[in-house]
């Protein structure tokens, strides 16, 4: 039954009574109504943030994603146990209410509306219940890179039936065209039509599992402010992003890793020149020329390409280092993407980086979205809760002649 919203005295008259605190049930009802109004207008999509500012002021408990996961996990465990009991006959019910915890029904309702990529850690710095409300929403973030590649290439989910086990390794495989049919101008009426048979092949790549886990006390999970889930969402998501970018770029296709762009066989290679920014830009355009020509995939549209550069190389290039002309950073094919995971320890001097020019339609990233599960029973003797997170990642290059790397890039001076 929906709560009945009682109009406050302020809507009826201007008497001093209008300034009295509202009853708790009225505050709760107005909070729900405001949250629903915000959601209806499309201003808020996450129930763990939708009423945050209002709830901090009113004193209403702020829902925690971690706590909701834990409540649901405990409910699932209770029902699984009840299924084998002749007393309950499989009906464990909702369970008794626990002070400080949401009901399982409310928790499941919130979880149905949002997916959060999070984990948790232990920290006494999060136990500050007397802090002002706005400070609970502000925290310093850990130093880490963020992903550049997950949003560059086409993303596809890994679905049942897509992965087969080859030699004990989960592998994703697709059919490919090694050489296609051809057409030709018919030399005369009723003359023979060109017929060239299709030759097929396959492309495959191992599926990498990027995973981590964190143990934390039940007290931290229940009482942390700001919520441990929100703080760790940022830190853990950054680490997932860094590890995923490394897999996409340089996965070794062994020891559980997928096959990255730099480890894909038969990609094109160009020796770069870094005398100045202009000569390096020329190297990039040479790579594009090979990709767009007969030795490459053959797409002549510059806008269909991406250029992947280490941040130090992009800074050096955009500054026009050693050139008399204007900075040439923007004058490259397609979109320039800085990638912090590009190695910088290559070459004989172990100080070189590489650049890549890629025709985007030929690269697909499968997976890459972390999932998390709560295990409240791990430390039942100590109240320790374990959060496990994992993501499956597979990088598949449909045609290796759509990728070119530029090598021989010694470290830029001053960057």
N, C-alpha and C positions, 0 to 999 in steps of 0.2 A: 504494500500500500504506500503510495507516495505521501511524503510528509506534508501536512497542512501548514502553509506559510501564514503566520499571524502578522498582520501589519503592525509596525512599531508605532508607539505613541506619537512619534515625530510626524507621522503622516496624517494625524488627526488634529492636533493642535500644537500650539507653541508654548505650552506650559512647562515649568521646570522639570516635570516628570519625564519630559521627552529626553532629557540628558542622562537618565538613569541607565545602568548597564542592561542590556537585553538578556532575557533568560537564555540558558544554554541551548534549549531545544530550538528557540527562534534563531539563534546564531547559526546552529548547525543547518537548519532549514534554508536560511538565506545563503549560506555557503554553498549548499548543493544547487540552489537555484541559480546563483551567479556562475558556478562552474558549468552548468548545463547551458546557460545563455552564451558564455564564451565559446563553448564547444560548438553550439549551433551556428555561430557566426564564423566558424572556421579559424578562430584566432589561436586555438590551442589544440594540439593533437596528442599530448602525452599526459595521462592522468597523474603521473608523479610530479608534474610541474604545473598543471593547470590551475590549481588553487593555492600554490605555494605562498605567494605574497599575502593573499588574504588570510590563509590559515595561520601564518606566523603571527600576524597581528591579533587574530581572534583567539589564539591559543589552541585551536583545533589540531590534534596530532597529525603530522605530515606523513603520508603513506610512504613506506620504504619498499622498493622493488625486491631487495634481498629478503626482507621479512615476509613479503607475499610469497616468494618462492619457497621459503622454509615452511610456512603454514601449509601450503599445498602439498609439499613433499611429505610432511607429517601426516596429512590427511590420507594421502595415497598409501603410506605405510600402514596406517591404522586399518584401512579397508582391505588391504592385502592380507593382513593378519586375521581380520574378521571373516574372510572368505573361507577359512579352514576351521572356524569355530562353530560347533553345533549350537552354541547358545545364541549367537548373533545371527546365524544363518545368512551370513554375507552382508548384513546391514549394519555398518559401523556408525551410521549417522554422521552428524556434523562434528561431534565431539564437544566437550564442555568448553565454554569461553575461557580464555586465558587473559588475565589482566595485562594490558599493554600490547596485546596482539589483535590484529584485525580478524574478523570472521573469515572462514575459508571461502564463503560465497562472495564476499566483497573482494578478497584477494584474487580469486579467479576472474572476477569481472574486470578488474584492472589489468590483469595479465593478458586477457584476450584483446585488449585495446593497444598493446604496445609490446615491442621486442627491444630489449636492452642488451647491449654487448658489454657485460660487466664481470668483475670478480671482486674479491675483498681482501683486505689486509688488516693487520692489527696496528693500532696507533693510539696512544693516550692523548694525542693532540686533538682527536676527534671527540673527546668526552668533555665538552664545554657547554653544558645546558644553560649557563647563565649568560652566554654571549648574546648580544643584540641580534634580532632576527636577520637583519641584512648581512651580518658577518657570517651567519651560518651558510650563506649562499656564495661566499667568496673564499677561495683558497689558492695557494700557490701551486703551480703545476710543475711536474717533474720535467727535467730536460730530456727531450727525446725528439727524434724526427717524426714526421707524419707521412702517410702514404701519398705518393704521387701517381702511381700506376693503376690502382684499382678503378679509377674513374676515367682512365685514358682509353682502355680497350673494351671491347664488347664483353659483358658479364653474363654468364649462364649458370643456373643452379646445377648441382650434381644430383641427379635423380636416380631412383632405383632402376637397375638394368643397364646403366651407362658404364659401370665399372666392372671389369673382369680381373681375376687374379691370374697373373702371369709369372711363373717362377716364384710364387709366394709374395709378389708385389702387386698391390691394387693398381690397375692401369686403365687409363681412359684412351679409347681408340676410335678413330673415325676413318671412313673411306676417303681416298683422295684420287685426284686425276694426275697421273704422271705426265701424260701427253694427251691432248684432246683431239677431237675430230677437226677437220679443216674444210674450208670452202674455197672455191675458185670460180672465176668467170667461165661460163660455158662457152667454148670456142665457136660453136655454131648450133643451129637448131638441131635437136635430136642427137647432139654429141654427148659423149659420156660425162656424167656428173661426177665431180670430185668425191672420192670416198676414201677417208682415212680413219682407220679403226681407233677407237678409244683405248688407251692403256691405263689401267687402274693401279693404285698402290694404297698404302694406308699410312696414317700418322698416329703415333701413340706417345703417351707421356705418363710417367708415374704420378700418382696422387699423393701429395704431401699432407701430413697431419701436423698442423701448428697447434701446440697445446701447452697449457700451464694450469697449475692449481695453487690454491691458497687456503691455509688453515687460519681460522680466527676464533676468538672466544664468542660464546653466545651473548655475553654482556655487551661486547663491542657492536655486534650485529644489532642488538635491540636498542642501545642507548646512544650510539654515535651521532654527533651533530657537528658538522654537516654529515649526512648519511654516508656511511662507508661506501655504499654502492655508487653514489654519484661521484665521489672523489676517485675511486678506482676505475670507474668507467673511462675517464679521460686517460689515466696512466696506462691501464692495460690495453685500451684500444690503440694507443700510440705504439706500444710494443708489438701488438699484433700487426699493425700497419708496417712497421719496419721489417719484421720477419717476412711478411707476405711480399713486400717489394723486393727483398733479396731473392725470394724464390722465383718471382716472375722474371727478374733480371738475370740471375746467375745461379739458379738451382742446378745442382750437379747431376741429377737423375740417378743418384745412388744414396745409400744410407738414409732412405726415407724421404729424400728430396724430389721435387718435380724437376722437369727439364726447363731451364730458363732460356731467355733469348740468346744469351752469349754462349750457351752450351748446345744450341741447336745446330745440327750438321748442315753444311752446304749453304749457310748464309753468306752474303757477299762481304768483301772486305776491301777497305780503301786505306792507304797509308796517308795519314794527315800531315799537314804542315802548320806549325804554330809560330812562324817567324813573327807574325803580327795578326791582329784580328781579321784583317782582310784575307790573308792567305788561309786562315782556318775556315772562314766562311766559304771560301772557294772549295775547300775539302768537303764540306757538307754538301755543296751543290754537285760535286763530282759523284758523291754517293747517291744522291737523288738521280743523277743522270744514268747511272748504272741500273738502278732499280726501275726506272721508267723505260729503259731501253730493252733490247733483245736479250741481254744477259740477265735481266731481272723479271719481275712479275709483269711489268709493262704498263702500269697505270701512269699516264702523263699528268694527272691533275695534282698540282702541288698541295692543294688544300686537303687532300686525302692522306697526308703524311703527318707524322709526329717526329720531332727531333728531341732525343733524350740527352740531356747534358748534366754533368755534375754541377752543383751550385757555384763552385769556384770557377769552373770553365765559363758558365753563363755570365758571372760577374766580370770576368776578364774580357769576354767577348763584347758584352754590352758597353763596357767602358771604352771600347775602341783602342785597347792597349797596343802601342807601337805603330799605330796607323795615323796617317795625316788626314783621313776622311772622317766623317761623322761616325759615331758608333753604329755597328752593323748588326747588332743583336736581333732586331726585328726583321731584318731582311734575309730570312731563311725560309725554306719550304715548310708549309703546313704550320703546325702549332709547336712552339718550343716548351718543353716540360722539364723543369729542374728535378733531378732524382738524386736524393742524398745517398742512396744505396749503391750508386755506381762506384766500383772499386777505384782506389787512388794509389795502389801499391803495385802496379803492373810494370812491365818492361825491365830492362837490365838494371836500371837505376832504382827500381821498386818505388817510383814516384809518379808513374804515368796513370792517366785515366783514359777512358774511351768515350766515344759518342756513338749514338745509334740513330739511324734514320729508318723509320718503319712505316710501311703501308698498312693503315689501321685495320682494314677489313680482313686481313689475313691472320690476325692474332685474337684469340679468345681466352679469357680467364674463366675457368670453371670454379665455382665455390667462392671462398674468400670471406664468408659471413660467419663469425664465431657463434657458437652455441654454448650455453652454460647450464649446469645442473648442480643442485644443492644436495649434499649428503649430510644430513643432520646426525646420523648414527655413527659417524667415523670415530669421534671421541666421546662416546656416551658416558664414560667414566669421569670425564673432565668438562663436559659441555662444549667440546670443540666441534666446530662446524667446518666442513670442507666444501669449497666451491671449485668445481672443475670446469675449465673452458677449453674448447677446441674448435678448430676450423679446418676444413679440407680445402686444399688449393691445388689446382692443376692448370698449367700454362700450355696451350696447344697452338703451334704455328701451322696454319693450313698449307702454306707454301713458303719454304725457307728463302726463296729468291725475292721475298717481299721485305727482307730485313738486311740492312747493311751496317757494319760497324766501322768506325774510323779509329785507327790505332796510331801509336807513336806520339801520343799527346803528353809531352813532358810537363811537369808542374809549372803553372804560370807564376811568374815572379810577382810577389806582393799579394798573392791571393791564396 
